């Protein structure tokens, strides 16, 4: 009889039960509690039971759990994102201003469309509020773009490594639907082993072993590639060659790289709060400068994005500090040109001076990316950098090309 009564509840009445239960538990939850489904679901089920009891009705356990799932989605605002964050095969989730969800699987080159019909504006707004909750910041026309970081949550495989979030307001990302643009970059949940690079088919075992030996010999390595090409993953694996006794300082924006060593310090860049007059931006350049005063044995910069950060890193690596870093470029030549240009724009270093810094500070350039024929991540090439310019340009000697079984010896200069 109780089940028959429950079945007669209208959609509006069921929604009212869900709303009432959500209101009961929402105010006392932290972000981790909100996304920890294993803990939140039974809590939501208990709240549903209490609401039904006050209404002098009952429902089978399956029905209570079904309503509890709605409470979970309502409380944390993530809705359809929750099942996606339970997966461990995704590297990126994006939601377009039209409400379409696109997924990028690990190792894949292109996104695939998930949903049809698209999400509505209210659902997207709740997602944005939930994603930005850890920062304590809100998005608006006055603050139309926000970068945020999601904490690591062990109960959700997709968030075991944390994530980076970028949200754009409809004011600067117009569309017919007028919704937010959301990008969630999921981080690796554990240190990346060199064996994984071989298992993924990135390069032969002998090549990976040789590159690890170069790092162990304190070669200063720059990993380049396009967006989602695997630069950070490759750099993480190379960190395994750093001696366990070394003091390592990482500078990142945000923290993403796992270094499985006993003596690691992480410095994380951050944006100043909007409207603050006493707190300023803390950039990668500040992080590198501060790291140099912390007696580092090794420096790791997650991704060089600005010219002042590049200049600070190069100066550090020229002063006998081995380092690993990544940069967005599709060839060694493009890396030199772009780095020289941003150092000119951001640090007022002449183009020729930027090239000199590159040649003096980098030993090896390693490019990862997707091969057109296979559409798979591969080690595209490895180049040794000559310490002196020739005719005003950086000189490269290629040691490895995709498809080869061996790599030419690295000559320590």
SULGIMO-V191525 format. One record per residue. N is the residue number from 1. SS is DSSP state (2 for helix, 1 for strand, 0 for the rest). Layout:
n: [N & N]
ss: [SS & SS]
This chain:
n: [1 & 2 & 3 & 4 & 5 & 6 & 7 & 8 & 9 & 10 & 11 & 12 & 13 & 14 & 15 & 16 & 17 & 18 & 19 & 20 & 21 & 22 & 23 & 24 & 25 & 26 & 27 & 28 & 29 & 30 & 31 & 32 & 33 & 34 & 35 & 36 & 37 & 38 & 39 & 40 & 41 & 42 & 43 & 44 & 45 & 46 & 47 & 48 & 49 & 50 & 51 & 52 & 53 & 54 & 55 & 56 & 57 & 58 & 59 & 60 & 61 & 62 & 63 & 64 & 65 & 66 & 67 & 68 & 69 & 70 & 71 & 72 & 73 & 74 & 75 & 76 & 77 & 78 & 79 & 80 & 81 & 82 & 83 & 84 & 85 & 86 & 87 & 88 & 89 & 90 & 91 & 92 & 93 & 94 & 95 & 96 & 97 & 98 & 99 & 100 & 101 & 102 & 103 & 104 & 105 & 106 & 107 & 108 & 109 & 110 & 111 & 112 & 113 & 114 & 115 & 116 & 117 & 118 & 119 & 120 & 121 & 122 & 123 & 124 & 125 & 126 & 127 & 128 & 129 & 130 & 131 & 132 & 133 & 134 & 135 & 136 & 137 & 138 & 139 & 140 & 141 & 142 & 143 & 144 & 145 & 146 & 147 & 148 & 149 & 150 & 151 & 152 & 153 & 154 & 155 & 156 & 157 & 158 & 159 & 160 & 161 & 162 & 163 & 164 & 165 & 166 & 167 & 168 & 169 & 170 & 171 & 172 & 173 & 174 & 175 & 176 & 177 & 178 & 179 & 180 & 181 & 182 & 183 & 184 & 185 & 186 & 187 & 188 & 189 & 190 & 191 & 192 & 193 & 194 & 195 & 196 & 197 & 198 & 199 & 200 & 201 & 202 & 203 & 204 & 205 & 206 & 207 & 208 & 209 & 210 & 211 & 212 & 213 & 214 & 215 & 216 & 217 & 218 & 219 & 220 & 221 & 222 & 223 & 224 & 225 & 226 & 227 & 228 & 229 & 230 & 231 & 232 & 233 & 234 & 235 & 236 & 237 & 238 & 239 & 240 & 241 & 242 & 243 & 244 & 245 & 246 & 247 & 248 & 249 & 250 & 251 & 252 & 253 & 254 & 255 & 256 & 257 & 258 & 259 & 260 & 261 & 262 & 263 & 264 & 265 & 266 & 267 & 268 & 269 & 270 & 271 & 272 & 273 & 274 & 275 & 276 & 277 & 278 & 279 & 280 & 281 & 282 & 283 & 284 & 285 & 286 & 287 & 288 & 289 & 290 & 291 & 292 & 293 & 294 & 295 & 296 & 297 & 298 & 299 & 300 & 301 & 302 & 303 & 304 & 305 & 306 & 307 & 308 & 309 & 310 & 311 & 312 & 313 & 314 & 315 & 316 & 317 & 318 & 319 & 320 & 321 & 322 & 323 & 324 & 325 & 326 & 327 & 328 & 329 & 330 & 331 & 332 & 333 & 334 & 335 & 336 & 337 & 338 & 339 & 340 & 341 & 342 & 343 & 344 & 345 & 346 & 347 & 348 & 349 & 350 & 351 & 352 & 353 & 354 & 355 & 356 & 357 & 358 & 359 & 360 & 361 & 362 & 363 & 364 & 365 & 366 & 367 & 368 & 369 & 370 & 371 & 372 & 373 & 374 & 375 & 376 & 377 & 378 & 379 & 380 & 381 & 382 & 383 & 384 & 385 & 386 & 387 & 388 & 389 & 390 & 391 & 392 & 393 & 394 & 395 & 396 & 397 & 398 & 399 & 400 & 401 & 402 & 403 & 404 & 405 & 406 & 407 & 408 & 409 & 410 & 411 & 412 & 413]
ss: [0 & 2 & 2 & 2 & 2 & 2 & 2 & 2 & 0 & 0 & 2 & 2 & 2 & 2 & 2 & 2 & 2 & 2 & 2 & 2 & 2 & 2 & 2 & 2 & 2 & 2 & 0 & 0 & 0 & 0 & 2 & 2 & 2 & 2 & 2 & 0 & 2 & 2 & 2 & 2 & 2 & 2 & 2 & 2 & 2 & 2 & 2 & 2 & 2 & 2 & 2 & 2 & 2 & 2 & 0 & 0 & 0 & 0 & 0 & 0 & 2 & 2 & 2 & 2 & 2 & 2 & 2 & 2 & 2 & 2 & 2 & 2 & 2 & 2 & 2 & 2 & 0 & 0 & 0 & 0 & 2 & 2 & 2 & 2 & 2 & 0 & 0 & 0 & 0 & 1 & 1 & 1 & 1 & 1 & 1 & 0 & 0 & 0 & 0 & 0 & 1 & 1 & 1 & 1 & 1 & 0 & 0 & 0 & 0 & 0 & 0 & 1 & 1 & 0 & 0 & 0 & 0 & 0 & 0 & 0 & 2 & 2 & 2 & 2 & 2 & 2 & 2 & 2 & 2 & 2 & 2 & 2 & 2 & 2 & 2 & 0 & 0 & 0 & 0 & 0 & 0 & 0 & 0 & 0 & 1 & 1 & 1 & 1 & 1 & 1 & 0 & 0 & 0 & 0 & 0 & 0 & 2 & 2 & 2 & 0 & 0 & 0 & 1 & 1 & 1 & 1 & 1 & 1 & 0 & 0 & 0 & 0 & 0 & 0 & 0 & 0 & 0 & 0 & 0 & 0 & 1 & 1 & 1 & 1 & 1 & 1 & 0 & 0 & 0 & 0 & 0 & 0 & 0 & 2 & 2 & 2 & 2 & 2 & 2 & 0 & 0 & 0 & 0 & 0 & 2 & 2 & 2 & 2 & 2 & 2 & 2 & 2 & 2 & 2 & 2 & 2 & 0 & 0 & 0 & 0 & 1 & 1 & 1 & 1 & 1 & 0 & 0 & 0 & 0 & 0 & 2 & 2 & 2 & 2 & 2 & 2 & 2 & 2 & 2 & 2 & 2 & 0 & 0 & 0 & 0 & 0 & 0 & 1 & 1 & 1 & 1 & 1 & 0 & 0 & 0 & 0 & 0 & 0 & 0 & 0 & 0 & 0 & 0 & 1 & 1 & 1 & 1 & 1 & 0 & 1 & 0 & 0 & 0 & 0 & 0 & 0 & 0 & 0 & 0 & 0 & 0 & 1 & 0 & 2 & 2 & 2 & 2 & 2 & 2 & 2 & 2 & 0 & 0 & 0 & 0 & 0 & 0 & 1 & 1 & 1 & 1 & 0 & 0 & 0 & 0 & 0 & 2 & 2 & 2 & 2 & 2 & 2 & 2 & 2 & 2 & 2 & 2 & 2 & 0 & 0 & 0 & 1 & 1 & 1 & 1 & 1 & 1 & 1 & 0 & 0 & 0 & 2 & 2 & 2 & 2 & 2 & 2 & 2 & 2 & 2 & 2 & 2 & 2 & 2 & 2 & 2 & 2 & 0 & 0 & 0 & 2 & 2 & 2 & 2 & 2 & 2 & 2 & 2 & 2 & 2 & 2 & 0 & 0 & 1 & 1 & 1 & 1 & 1 & 1 & 1 & 0 & 0 & 0 & 0 & 0 & 0 & 1 & 1 & 1 & 1 & 1 & 1 & 1 & 1 & 1 & 0 & 0 & 0 & 0 & 1 & 0 & 0 & 1 & 0 & 0 & 1 & 1 & 1 & 1 & 1 & 1 & 0 & 0 & 0 & 0 & 0 & 0 & 0 & 0 & 0 & 0 & 0 & 0]
